[in-house]
Amino acid sequence: MSAKVWLYVAVSILTIWSLEAVRINQIFKKNRHYQALVFYFLLAVSIVYLVTNFIWDFVTYSKII
């Protein structure tokens, strides 16, 4: 497997672990549990994507310099 896949896995674990500290259900209205779960999932996926690509690009471009 590629190193980027392992980076995605590591960042995914850290992101989900860190998002557990946020009380997302308090932001939403009552009885909107599934909407909160979808929001949590989309937020986690977007953070994982952004952080992984940032780290990958940083490492790739630092080798060029």
N, CA, C and O atoms as a CHARMM CRD file, in Angstrom:
* protein
*
  260
    1    1 MET  N      0.83500  -1.19200   0.00000 PROA 1      0.00000
    2    1 MET  CA     0.00000   0.00000   0.00000 PROA 1      0.00000
    3    1 MET  C      0.87300   1.24600   0.00000 PROA 1      0.00000
    4    1 MET  O      2.02300   1.23700   0.44000 PROA 1      0.00000
    5    2 SER  N      0.29800   2.28200  -0.49500 PROA 2      0.00000
    6    2 SER  CA     0.99400   3.55200  -0.60700 PROA 2      0.00000
    7    2 SER  C      1.13800   4.21700   0.76100 PROA 2      0.00000
    8    2 SER  O      0.37100   3.95900   1.68800 PROA 2      0.00000
    9    3 ALA  N      2.12500   5.06200   0.85000 PROA 3      0.00000
   10    3 ALA  CA     2.33600   5.79900   2.09200 PROA 3      0.00000
   11    3 ALA  C      1.18900   6.77500   2.34900 PROA 3      0.00000
   12    3 ALA  O      0.86600   7.07600   3.49700 PROA 3      0.00000
   13    4 LYS  N      0.59100   7.25500   1.28900 PROA 4      0.00000
   14    4 LYS  CA    -0.52100   8.19700   1.44800 PROA 4      0.00000
   15    4 LYS  C     -1.74200   7.50800   2.04900 PROA 4      0.00000
   16    4 LYS  O     -2.50000   8.13400   2.79000 PROA 4      0.00000
   17    5 VAL  N     -1.94100   6.23800   1.74000 PROA 5      0.00000
   18    5 VAL  CA    -3.05700   5.48700   2.33000 PROA 5      0.00000
   19    5 VAL  C     -2.85100   5.34200   3.83400 PROA 5      0.00000
   20    5 VAL  O     -3.79000   5.51000   4.61200 PROA 5      0.00000
   21    6 TRP  N     -1.62800   5.03100   4.24000 PROA 6      0.00000
   22    6 TRP  CA    -1.33100   4.93100   5.67200 PROA 6      0.00000
   23    6 TRP  C     -1.50400   6.27800   6.37100 PROA 6      0.00000
   24    6 TRP  O     -1.92800   6.34200   7.52500 PROA 6      0.00000
   25    7 LEU  N     -1.17200   7.34400   5.65800 PROA 7      0.00000
   26    7 LEU  CA    -1.37100   8.68100   6.21900 PROA 7      0.00000
   27    7 LEU  C     -2.85800   8.97700   6.38800 PROA 7      0.00000
   28    7 LEU  O     -3.26300   9.56800   7.39000 PROA 7      0.00000
   29    8 TYR  N     -3.67600   8.57100   5.41300 PROA 8      0.00000
   30    8 TYR  CA    -5.13000   8.73200   5.53600 PROA 8      0.00000
   31    8 TYR  C     -5.66200   7.97500   6.74800 PROA 8      0.00000
   32    8 TYR  O     -6.50300   8.49200   7.48300 PROA 8      0.00000
   33    9 VAL  N     -5.18200   6.76700   6.96000 PROA 9      0.00000
   34    9 VAL  CA    -5.64000   5.95700   8.09900 PROA 9      0.00000
   35    9 VAL  C     -5.25000   6.62400   9.42000 PROA 9      0.00000
   36    9 VAL  O     -6.07000   6.71600  10.33300 PROA 9      0.00000
   37   10 ALA  N     -4.01700   7.08200   9.52200 PROA 10     0.00000
   38   10 ALA  CA    -3.55500   7.71400  10.75800 PROA 10     0.00000
   39   10 ALA  C     -4.31700   9.00300  11.04200 PROA 10     0.00000
   40   10 ALA  O     -4.72600   9.24600  12.17700 PROA 10     0.00000
   41   11 VAL  N     -4.50800   9.82100  10.02600 PROA 11     0.00000
   42   11 VAL  CA    -5.22500  11.08400  10.21600 PROA 11     0.00000
   43   11 VAL  C     -6.69900  10.81900  10.51600 PROA 11     0.00000
   44   11 VAL  O     -7.31600  11.56700  11.27400 PROA 11     0.00000
   45   12 SER  N     -7.26700   9.77100   9.93400 PROA 12     0.00000
   46   12 SER  CA    -8.65900   9.42000  10.22800 PROA 12     0.00000
   47   12 SER  C     -8.83400   9.06500  11.69800 PROA 12     0.00000
   48   12 SER  O     -9.78600   9.51000  12.33800 PROA 12     0.00000
   49   13 ILE  N     -7.93200   8.27700  12.22600 PROA 13     0.00000
   50   13 ILE  CA    -8.00600   7.89700  13.63700 PROA 13     0.00000
   51   13 ILE  C     -7.88300   9.11900  14.52900 PROA 13     0.00000
   52   13 ILE  O     -8.64200   9.26900  15.48600 PROA 13     0.00000
   53   14 LEU  N     -6.93500   9.99200  14.22500 PROA 14     0.00000
   54   14 LEU  CA    -6.75400  11.20100  15.03900 PROA 14     0.00000
   55   14 LEU  C     -7.94700  12.14700  14.93200 PROA 14     0.00000
   56   14 LEU  O     -8.33500  12.77500  15.91700 PROA 14     0.00000
   57   15 THR  N     -8.52400  12.24900  13.74700 PROA 15     0.00000
   58   15 THR  CA    -9.65600  13.14900  13.55100 PROA 15     0.00000
   59   15 THR  C    -10.89000  12.66300  14.30000 PROA 15     0.00000
   60   15 THR  O    -11.55600  13.45000  14.97200 PROA 15     0.00000
   61   16 ILE  N    -11.19700  11.38600  14.19200 PROA 16     0.00000
   62   16 ILE  CA   -12.36300  10.84800  14.89300 PROA 16     0.00000
   63   16 ILE  C    -12.15900  10.93700  16.40100 PROA 16     0.00000
   64   16 ILE  O    -13.09000  11.25600  17.14000 PROA 16     0.00000
   65   17 TRP  N    -10.94900  10.65800  16.85300 PROA 17     0.00000
   66   17 TRP  CA   -10.64600  10.77100  18.28800 PROA 17     0.00000
   67   17 TRP  C    -10.82600  12.20800  18.78100 PROA 17     0.00000
   68   17 TRP  O    -11.35400  12.42600  19.87200 PROA 17     0.00000
   69   18 SER  N    -10.39500  13.17700  17.99300 PROA 18     0.00000
   70   18 SER  CA   -10.50100  14.56700  18.42100 PROA 18     0.00000
   71   18 SER  C    -11.92800  15.10500  18.30100 PROA 18     0.00000
   72   18 SER  O    -12.32900  15.96300  19.08700 PROA 18     0.00000
   73   19 LEU  N    -12.69400  14.61400  17.33100 PROA 19     0.00000
   74   19 LEU  CA   -14.07800  15.08200  17.17600 PROA 19     0.00000
   75   19 LEU  C    -15.00200  14.52800  18.25800 PROA 19     0.00000
   76   19 LEU  O    -16.09700  15.05300  18.46300 PROA 19     0.00000
   77   20 GLU  N    -14.57500  13.48100  18.94800 PROA 20     0.00000
   78   20 GLU  CA   -15.38900  12.95900  20.04000 PROA 20     0.00000
   79   20 GLU  C    -15.51300  13.95100  21.19300 PROA 20     0.00000
   80   20 GLU  O    -16.42300  13.84000  22.01400 PROA 20     0.00000
   81   21 ALA  N    -14.60900  14.91100  21.25500 PROA 21     0.00000
   82   21 ALA  CA   -14.64000  15.90400  22.32100 PROA 21     0.00000
   83   21 ALA  C    -15.66700  17.00500  22.06500 PROA 21     0.00000
   84   21 ALA  O    -15.99500  17.77300  22.96900 PROA 21     0.00000
   85   22 VAL  N    -16.17300  17.08200  20.83600 PROA 22     0.00000
   86   22 VAL  CA   -17.13400  18.12200  20.46400 PROA 22     0.00000
   87   22 VAL  C    -18.54500  17.56900  20.62500 PROA 22     0.00000
   88   22 VAL  O    -18.84100  16.46600  20.16500 PROA 22     0.00000
   89   23 ARG  N    -19.40500  18.32900  21.27100 PROA 23     0.00000
   90   23 ARG  CA   -20.80600  17.92800  21.43900 PROA 23     0.00000
   91   23 ARG  C    -21.62100  18.47100  20.26400 PROA 23     0.00000
   92   23 ARG  O    -22.21700  19.54600  20.34200 PROA 23     0.00000
   93   24 ILE  N    -21.63000  17.71300  19.19600 PROA 24     0.00000
   94   24 ILE  CA   -22.30600  18.15700  17.98000 PROA 24     0.00000
   95   24 ILE  C    -23.82200  18.12000  18.15700 PROA 24     0.00000
   96   24 ILE  O    -24.52500  18.93500  17.56000 PROA 24     0.00000
   97   25 ASN  N    -24.33900  17.20000  18.95900 PROA 25     0.00000
   98   25 ASN  CA   -25.79200  17.08900  19.14200 PROA 25     0.00000
   99   25 ASN  C    -26.39300  18.33900  19.76200 PROA 25     0.00000
  100   25 ASN  O    -27.57200  18.61800  19.54600 PROA 25     0.00000
  101   26 GLN  N    -25.62500  19.09100  20.51700 PROA 26     0.00000
  102   26 GLN  CA   -26.15900  20.30600  21.13200 PROA 26     0.00000
  103   26 GLN  C    -26.34300  21.42500  20.12000 PROA 26     0.00000
  104   26 GLN  O    -27.09000  22.37000  20.37500 PROA 26     0.00000
  105   27 ILE  N    -25.68800  21.33500  18.99700 PROA 27     0.00000
  106   27 ILE  CA   -25.82300  22.35700  17.96500 PROA 27     0.00000
  107   27 ILE  C    -27.14700  22.18800  17.21900 PROA 27     0.00000
  108   27 ILE  O    -27.74800  23.16800  16.77800 PROA 27     0.00000
  109   28 PHE  N    -27.59000  20.95600  17.08400 PROA 28     0.00000
  110   28 PHE  CA   -28.78300  20.64800  16.29400 PROA 28     0.00000
  111   28 PHE  C    -30.04300  20.70300  17.15400 PROA 28     0.00000
  112   28 PHE  O    -29.98300  20.67600  18.38300 PROA 28     0.00000
  113   29 LYS  N    -31.17200  20.78000  16.48000 PROA 29     0.00000
  114   29 LYS  CA   -32.46300  20.76900  17.15900 PROA 29     0.00000
  115   29 LYS  C    -32.72600  19.37900  17.73100 PROA 29     0.00000
  116   29 LYS  O    -32.04200  18.41400  17.38900 PROA 29     0.00000
  117   30 LYS  N    -33.71700  19.29300  18.59800 PROA 30     0.00000
  118   30 LYS  CA   -34.08400  18.00600  19.17400 PROA 30     0.00000
  119   30 LYS  C    -34.59800  17.07400  18.08100 PROA 30     0.00000
  120   30 LYS  O    -35.16800  17.51000  17.08200 PROA 30     0.00000
  121   31 ASN  N    -34.38100  15.79500  18.29800 PROA 31     0.00000
  122   31 ASN  CA   -34.82800  14.72700  17.38600 PROA 31     0.00000
  123   31 ASN  C    -34.21100  14.83600  15.99000 PROA 31     0.00000
  124   31 ASN  O    -34.83000  14.41200  15.01500 PROA 31     0.00000
  125   32 ARG  N    -33.04800  15.37600  15.87800 PROA 32     0.00000
  126   32 ARG  CA   -32.32700  15.46700  14.60000 PROA 32     0.00000
  127   32 ARG  C    -31.02900  14.65400  14.69100 PROA 32     0.00000
  128   32 ARG  O    -29.97000  15.09900  14.24800 PROA 32     0.00000
  129   33 HSD  N    -31.13100  13.47600  15.26400 PROA 33     0.00000
  130   33 HSD  CA   -29.95500  12.64600  15.51500 PROA 33     0.00000
  131   33 HSD  C    -29.26100  12.23400  14.22000 PROA 33     0.00000
  132   33 HSD  O    -28.03500  12.29800  14.13300 PROA 33     0.00000
  133   34 TYR  N    -30.02200  11.81500  13.22200 PROA 34     0.00000
  134   34 TYR  CA   -29.42100  11.35100  11.96800 PROA 34     0.00000
  135   34 TYR  C    -28.76500  12.48500  11.19500 PROA 34     0.00000
  136   34 TYR  O    -27.74100  12.28000  10.54300 PROA 34     0.00000
  137   35 GLN  N    -29.33000  13.65200  11.26000 PROA 35     0.00000
  138   35 GLN  CA   -28.69900  14.80300  10.61300 PROA 35     0.00000
  139   35 GLN  C    -27.38400  15.15500  11.30100 PROA 35     0.00000
  140   35 GLN  O    -26.41800  15.54400  10.64400 PROA 35     0.00000
  141   36 ALA  N    -27.34900  15.02000  12.61000 PROA 36     0.00000
  142   36 ALA  CA   -26.11000  15.26500  13.33600 PROA 36     0.00000
  143   36 ALA  C    -25.05100  14.23000  12.96500 PROA 36     0.00000
  144   36 ALA  O    -23.87600  14.57400  12.84100 PROA 36     0.00000
  145   37 LEU  N    -25.44400  12.97200  12.78800 PROA 37     0.00000
  146   37 LEU  CA   -24.49900  11.93200  12.39300 PROA 37     0.00000
  147   37 LEU  C    -23.94300  12.18100  10.99100 PROA 37     0.00000
  148   37 LEU  O    -22.75100  11.99500  10.74700 PROA 37     0.00000
  149   38 VAL  N    -24.81600  12.60200  10.07200 PROA 38     0.00000
  150   38 VAL  CA   -24.35500  12.90500   8.71300 PROA 38     0.00000
  151   38 VAL  C    -23.39000  14.08500   8.73200 PROA 38     0.00000
  152   38 VAL  O    -22.36400  14.06800   8.05200 PROA 38     0.00000
  153   39 PHE  N    -23.72000  15.09800   9.50600 PROA 39     0.00000
  154   39 PHE  CA   -22.83500  16.25600   9.63500 PROA 39     0.00000
  155   39 PHE  C    -21.49200  15.85000  10.23500 PROA 39     0.00000
  156   39 PHE  O    -20.44700  16.30200   9.76700 PROA 39     0.00000
  157   40 TYR  N    -21.50600  15.01300  11.25300 PROA 40     0.00000
  158   40 TYR  CA   -20.29200  14.51800  11.89400 PROA 40     0.00000
  159   40 TYR  C    -19.44000  13.75900  10.88600 PROA 40     0.00000
  160   40 TYR  O    -18.22600  13.95000  10.82500 PROA 40     0.00000
  161   41 PHE  N    -20.07600  12.89700  10.09400 PROA 41     0.00000
  162   41 PHE  CA   -19.36500  12.11500   9.08600 PROA 41     0.00000
  163   41 PHE  C    -18.74200  13.02300   8.01800 PROA 41     0.00000
  164   41 PHE  O    -17.57100  12.86500   7.67500 PROA 41     0.00000
  165   42 LEU  N    -19.51900  13.96600   7.49900 PROA 42     0.00000
  166   42 LEU  CA   -18.99900  14.86300   6.46100 PROA 42     0.00000
  167   42 LEU  C    -17.88500  15.76300   6.99500 PROA 42     0.00000
  168   42 LEU  O    -16.90900  16.03800   6.29600 PROA 42     0.00000
  169   43 LEU  N    -18.03900  16.21200   8.22300 PROA 43     0.00000
  170   43 LEU  CA   -16.99200  17.02100   8.84100 PROA 43     0.00000
  171   43 LEU  C    -15.70900  16.21500   9.01500 PROA 43     0.00000
  172   43 LEU  O    -14.61800  16.71700   8.74300 PROA 43     0.00000
  173   44 ALA  N    -15.83200  14.98400   9.46200 PROA 44     0.00000
  174   44 ALA  CA   -14.65700  14.12700   9.65000 PROA 44     0.00000
  175   44 ALA  C    -13.96800  13.84700   8.31200 PROA 44     0.00000
  176   44 ALA  O    -12.74300  13.92200   8.21800 PROA 44     0.00000
  177   45 VAL  N    -14.74400  13.52700   7.28800 PROA 45     0.00000
  178   45 VAL  CA   -14.15500  13.22900   5.97500 PROA 45     0.00000
  179   45 VAL  C    -13.45100  14.45100   5.40900 PROA 45     0.00000
  180   45 VAL  O    -12.36400  14.33200   4.84300 PROA 45     0.00000
  181   46 SER  N    -14.05400  15.62000   5.55300 PROA 46     0.00000
  182   46 SER  CA   -13.42200  16.82500   5.00400 PROA 46     0.00000
  183   46 SER  C    -12.14500  17.18800   5.76300 PROA 46     0.00000
  184   46 SER  O    -11.16500  17.61000   5.15000 PROA 46     0.00000
  185   47 ILE  N    -12.14400  17.03300   7.06900 PROA 47     0.00000
  186   47 ILE  CA   -10.93700  17.32300   7.84600 PROA 47     0.00000
  187   47 ILE  C     -9.82800  16.34000   7.49100 PROA 47     0.00000
  188   47 ILE  O     -8.67300  16.73500   7.32700 PROA 47     0.00000
  189   48 VAL  N    -10.17500  15.06400   7.37200 PROA 48     0.00000
  190   48 VAL  CA    -9.17900  14.05300   7.01100 PROA 48     0.00000
  191   48 VAL  C     -8.57600  14.36700   5.64600 PROA 48     0.00000
  192   48 VAL  O     -7.35900  14.30100   5.47700 PROA 48     0.00000
  193   49 TYR  N     -9.40400  14.70100   4.68900 PROA 49     0.00000
  194   49 TYR  CA    -8.92500  15.02200   3.34200 PROA 49     0.00000
  195   49 TYR  C     -7.98300  16.22600   3.36000 PROA 49     0.00000
  196   49 TYR  O     -6.90000  16.18500   2.77700 PROA 49     0.00000
  197   50 LEU  N     -8.40100  17.28600   4.02800 PROA 50     0.00000
  198   50 LEU  CA    -7.58900  18.51200   4.04300 PROA 50     0.00000
  199   50 LEU  C     -6.25800  18.32100   4.77000 PROA 50     0.00000
  200   50 LEU  O     -5.21500  18.75800   4.28400 PROA 50     0.00000
  201   51 VAL  N     -6.29400  17.68000   5.91400 PROA 51     0.00000
  202   51 VAL  CA    -5.06300  17.50300   6.69500 PROA 51     0.00000
  203   51 VAL  C     -4.10800  16.55200   5.98900 PROA 51     0.00000
  204   51 VAL  O     -2.90400  16.80800   5.94400 PROA 51     0.00000
  205   52 THR  N     -4.62400  15.46100   5.44100 PROA 52     0.00000
  206   52 THR  CA    -3.76100  14.50500   4.74800 PROA 52     0.00000
  207   52 THR  C     -3.10500  15.13800   3.53200 PROA 52     0.00000
  208   52 THR  O     -1.90400  14.97100   3.32000 PROA 52     0.00000
  209   53 ASN  N     -3.86300  15.85000   2.74500 PROA 53     0.00000
  210   53 ASN  CA    -3.27400  16.49200   1.56800 PROA 53     0.00000
  211   53 ASN  C     -2.28800  17.58200   1.95000 PROA 53     0.00000
  212   53 ASN  O     -1.28800  17.78100   1.26000 PROA 53     0.00000
  213   54 PHE  N     -2.55700  18.29100   3.03900 PROA 54     0.00000
  214   54 PHE  CA    -1.60400  19.30000   3.49500 PROA 54     0.00000
  215   54 PHE  C     -0.28600  18.65400   3.89300 PROA 54     0.00000
  216   54 PHE  O      0.78000  19.11800   3.48800 PROA 54     0.00000
  217   55 ILE  N     -0.34900  17.59300   4.67700 PROA 55     0.00000
  218   55 ILE  CA     0.88000  16.91300   5.11500 PROA 55     0.00000
  219   55 ILE  C      1.61100  16.31700   3.92000 PROA 55     0.00000
  220   55 ILE  O      2.83200  16.43400   3.81600 PROA 55     0.00000
  221   56 TRP  N      0.87000  15.67800   3.01900 PROA 56     0.00000
  222   56 TRP  CA     1.49000  15.05300   1.84200 PROA 56     0.00000
  223   56 TRP  C      2.16200  16.10100   0.95600 PROA 56     0.00000
  224   56 TRP  O      3.29500  15.90200   0.51700 PROA 56     0.00000
  225   57 ASP  N      1.49000  17.19100   0.69300 PROA 57     0.00000
  226   57 ASP  CA     2.08000  18.25000  -0.12200 PROA 57     0.00000
  227   57 ASP  C      3.27400  18.89600   0.57100 PROA 57     0.00000
  228   57 ASP  O      4.27000  19.22100  -0.07500 PROA 57     0.00000
  229   58 PHE  N      3.17800  19.08000   1.86400 PROA 58     0.00000
  230   58 PHE  CA     4.29400  19.67400   2.60500 PROA 58     0.00000
  231   58 PHE  C      5.53400  18.79700   2.51300 PROA 58     0.00000
  232   58 PHE  O      6.63600  19.29700   2.28400 PROA 58     0.00000
  233   59 VAL  N      5.36100  17.50400   2.68900 PROA 59     0.00000
  234   59 VAL  CA     6.49400  16.58900   2.60100 PROA 59     0.00000
  235   59 VAL  C      7.02500  16.51700   1.17500 PROA 59     0.00000
  236   59 VAL  O      8.23800  16.49400   0.96300 PROA 59     0.00000
  237   60 THR  N      6.13500  16.48200   0.21000 PROA 60     0.00000
  238   60 THR  CA     6.55600  16.39500  -1.19200 PROA 60     0.00000
  239   60 THR  C      7.30700  17.63800  -1.62500 PROA 60     0.00000
  240   60 THR  O      8.36100  17.53900  -2.25300 PROA 60     0.00000
  241   61 TYR  N      6.78300  18.79900  -1.30000 PROA 61     0.00000
  242   61 TYR  CA     7.44500  20.04200  -1.72900 PROA 61     0.00000
  243   61 TYR  C      8.68100  20.35900  -0.91300 PROA 61     0.00000
  244   61 TYR  O      9.56700  21.06200  -1.40100 PROA 61     0.00000
  245   62 SER  N      8.77300  19.86800   0.30300 PROA 62     0.00000
  246   62 SER  CA     9.99800  20.11400   1.07800 PROA 62     0.00000
  247   62 SER  C     11.16000  19.29600   0.55000 PROA 62     0.00000
  248   62 SER  O     12.31400  19.66400   0.76700 PROA 62     0.00000
  249   63 LYS  N     10.88700  18.19700  -0.13800 PROA 63     0.00000
  250   63 LYS  CA    11.96000  17.42200  -0.76300 PROA 63     0.00000
  251   63 LYS  C     12.52000  18.14600  -1.97700 PROA 63     0.00000
  252   63 LYS  O     13.69600  17.98600  -2.30400 PROA 63     0.00000
  253   64 ILE  N     11.69200  18.94100  -2.65000 PROA 64     0.00000
  254   64 ILE  CA    12.12700  19.67300  -3.83200 PROA 64     0.00000
  255   64 ILE  C     13.07800  20.79800  -3.43600 PROA 64     0.00000
  256   64 ILE  O     14.07200  21.04600  -4.11900 PROA 64     0.00000
  257   65 ILE  N     12.77500  21.47000  -2.34400 PROA 65     0.00000
  258   65 ILE  CA    13.57300  22.62300  -1.90800 PROA 65     0.00000
  259   65 ILE  C     14.82800  22.18300  -1.29000 PROA 65     0.00000
  260   65 ILE  O     15.63000  23.01300  -0.86200 PROA 65     0.00000
